[in-house]
C-alpha cells in the first residue's frame, strides 16, 4: 500500500537538516508532501519559505500560523502561533489525508502539530527525541512531542534509551544517527570569493556568531550580548564579527534588533544576516577562525568541518560534544581563556582529528527506508506505556 507522507518544517534552522530526508522520501514510490509553516511565513525570518521554493524548484503546502501583528511581543507571538496551529492543522489534515506526518525537534509550533496529529488520529514520526538542552524550555517540549508521536528516529543510542525510558515501545524507536550530518561530506561548499561577492564583506579573518535566547533564563542572552560584543571587539579588533539571526523564540527579535543596530553603526567591523541558509552557513563556517554562540549547529555540524567552537551558556548543556568545542559561561575571563585555546594554531590543526560523537552519514536513507517498510496499520492508536 502506498503511503502519503507529510514532512513538516516550521523554522529556517530545521529545513537544512530535513532537506536530505525530503530528497530521500521523494525517491521512493510513495507520495511525499512538504508542509511549510511557522516562522518560515513570517517577516522576522524574512519569509524563508521563499528560499525553500527556490531551493526545491516547486511550490508546497503552506499553513499560516504565525500572525504578523506588530503589537505582539515574542511570548504573545508564541502562544498565538500554537493556538493557530491547533486550529488550522486538523482541518489541513482532513483535507490532504496524510498516512504519516514527520517532524523534527523541539519547537513550540511542532508541539502543536504533534498534538493535532494525535487528537486527529494521524500517525506521526518524531526526529531527534531523547536529547537534552538544559538552558531552554525545548527539553520539555521535545519530551512531550515524543510522547505524542508513534515512531521515533533518534541520533544516538543514549537518546534512543531515553525515549524508551519515556515509555515508548522499543520496536518503534530507531537509532538512525544525527540527521544534521546526513550528506555533510557531499555538500558543494561555496568558495571564499563566491561568498564574499554574495555577502558583500571580506571573509579573511572573522568569527561566525549565532546567539539564540536562553528561554529558561529570560533576558539573559540579550543582556550578555551587550557585554559580549564590545568584549570581542576590544580583544580582537582585527577580527570581523559576522552574526546570523536568532530564532523565533521569545526575545529572539530583540537580540536581532540589537545586532542590526550595531552592524549599522560599525559596518567595517560587524555584519548581520537574518539567515544564510544551510549551505551558505556551513560554507562560511568552514572559513571562520571560530564559531561562537549557543546554536546546536556548533555542537553537531561545525566540529565535523574541523572548526573550533566556543559554546556559550547553558542552552546546549546536556548534549555530548567533540573536543573541538569548549563551553564557557558568559563571563569575560572565561570567554578570553576559551578563545585563547581555540585560536591557538596547534588546537585548530587538531580539530579535524577530534571524533564527533554524532554519526549520521546515512541517517536520511535509514529513516526513508524504515518509513517505506513499516506497516502503519499495525501501530495501535491506543498508545500503551512501555515499562522498563
C-alpha positions, -999 to +999 in steps of 0.1 A: +000+000+000+014+034-010+018+059+018+012+097+018+040+112+039+038+148+050+071+164+061+066+195+083+091+224+085+084+253+108+117+272+110+147+281+089+171+262+111+154+228+107+148+229+069+185+225+061+185+194+084+153+180+069+164+186+032+183+153+028+153+133+042+130+152+019+151+142-011+152+106+000+115+104+005+110+117-030+129+088-044+105+061-032+072+052-048+051+069-021+036+104-022+056+130-003+043+164+006+063+192+022+043+214+045+058+249+053+045+267+084+057+287+115+083+314+112+090+304+075+060+325+067+068+354+090+087+387+083+110+380+113+126+352+093+124+372+060+099+348+047+123+319+044+096+299+027+107+316-005+141+301+000+126+266+002+106+272-030+138+284-048+158+255-033+134+228-044+121+244-075+084+239-067+056+252-046+045+234-014+016+234+011+017+264+034-002+266+067+000+302+081+000+301+119+023+330+129+005+363+129+022+394+116+006+417+142+032+442+152+018+447+187+026+412+198+057+405+218+077+373+215+058+355+242+024+365+229+035+355+193+045+320+206+011+314+222-008+328+192+011+306+168+004+275+189-033+283+191-034+289+154-017+256+147-041+237+168-070+254+150-057+250+114-038+217+112-067+194+120-086+209+090-055+207+069-050+170+077-087+164+069-081+179+035-048+163+025-053+130+044-017+120+052-008+085+063+022+097+082+033+131+094+071+136+100+085+164+121+118+173+138+130+187+171+115+206+199+099+239+188+065+250+201+048+250+167+059+214+162+045+206+196+012+220+184+014+200+152+021+168+171-009+174+193-031+180+163-018+147+148-025+127+180-060+141+185-069+137+148-058+101+147-029+108+122+002+086+127+033+107+133+071+103+135+094+124+156+131+130+147+156+140+175+138+127+206+156+119+238+180+148+237+188+173+265+193+210+263+192+223+299+191+260+292+159+262+272+123+251+276+129+230+245+136+200+267+100+198+280+085+203+245+108+177+230+098+151+255+061+160+251+064+157+213+080+122+218+050+111+239+026+124+213+044+105+184+041+070+171+076+065+155+109+078+168+142+084+150+170+092+174+205+105+169+224+082+194+220+050+213+217+070+245+189+092+231+171+060+220+173+047+256+158+079+269+128+078+245+122+042+257+125+054+292+097+078+285+075+047+280+078+043+242+077+009+225+114-001+217+102-017+184+091+018+173+123+036+184+151+036+158+186+049+163+195+062+129+222+087+137+221+125+136+202+138+106+221+171+107+252+152+094+234+135+065+253+142+033+275+167+050+306+153+033+289+157-001+278+193+002+290+216-026+306+242-003+309+277-018+344+292-023+355+323-004+353+346-034+318+335-043+307+340-007+323+374-004+305+385-036+272+373-023+275+386+013+294+418+003+320+415+030+355+402+034+360+367+048+397+367+056+396+369+094+363+366+112+342+349+139+308+334+129+283+341+158+248+329+165+231+336+198+197+323+205+175+331+235+182+310+266+145+306+273+148+291+308+165+324+318+145+352+301+166+382+292+199+366+299+212+361+263+203+397+254+219+411+285+251+391+280+252+401+243+255+437+254+288+427+271+299+400+246+300+423+216+323+450+230+345+423+246+351+407+212+357+440+195+382+452+221+400+418+225+401+410+188+399+444+169+413+429+137+387+401+135+353+408+118+322+397+137+296+380+114+263+374+131+234+352+119+199+358+133+184+344+165+155+320+162+118+329+166+117+322+204+106+349+228+134+375+229+148+365+195+137+397+177+152+418+205+185+401+200+183+406+163+174+442+166+204+450+188+228+432+164+213+450+134+218+484+151+254+475+159+260+464+124+246+497+110+268+517+134+300+497+128+297+483+092+335+480+089+336+455+119+302+438+122+279+421+097+244+408+103+224+383+082+190+371+093+195+338+076+223+324+055+207+291+046+223+258+055+248+256+026+259+292+029+261+290+067+283+259+066+304+273+038+311+305+058+317+284+090+345+265+072+363+298+066+359+312+101+385+314+128+360+302+153+322+297+156+307+313+187+273+311+203+247+286+216+233+271+184+231+233+180+250+236+148+281+244+168+277+212+187+267+189+159+278+200+124+306+225+128+330+201+146+328+178+116+342+207+095+373+208+116+365+243+130+368+252+167+337+262+186+330+284+216+297+273+231+283+299+254+260+294+284+236+266+292+214+264+261+232+232+248+241+218+282+234+180+282+244+173+246+276+153+241+302+172+221+335+170+203+368+181+219+367+209+192+340+225+214+348+245+246+319+256+267+322+288+287+298+309+308+291+345+296+318+358+319+346+378+303+376+359+317+361+325+308+355+337+272+390+351+269+406+319+282+385+297+260+392+317+229+430+317+237+428+279+235+405+277+205+425+302+184+459+286+190+473+272+158+480+238+171+445+234+185+429+242+151+451+216+135+438+190+160+401+199+154+399+180+122+412+149+140+388+151+170+360+125+167+324+138+165+302+118+190+274+121+164+271+098+134+246+103+106+261+099+072+233+075+061+206+087+085+183+101+058+184+069+039+177+049+071+147+069+080+132+068+045+137+030+043+120+025+077+091+047+067+088+027+034+089-007+051+069-002+082+032-012+084+015+018+099-018+000+102-001-023+128+005+007+151-024+010+175-040+043+181-044+033+217-009+040+229+004+018+256+031+027+281+062+005+279+075-003+314+113-009+318 
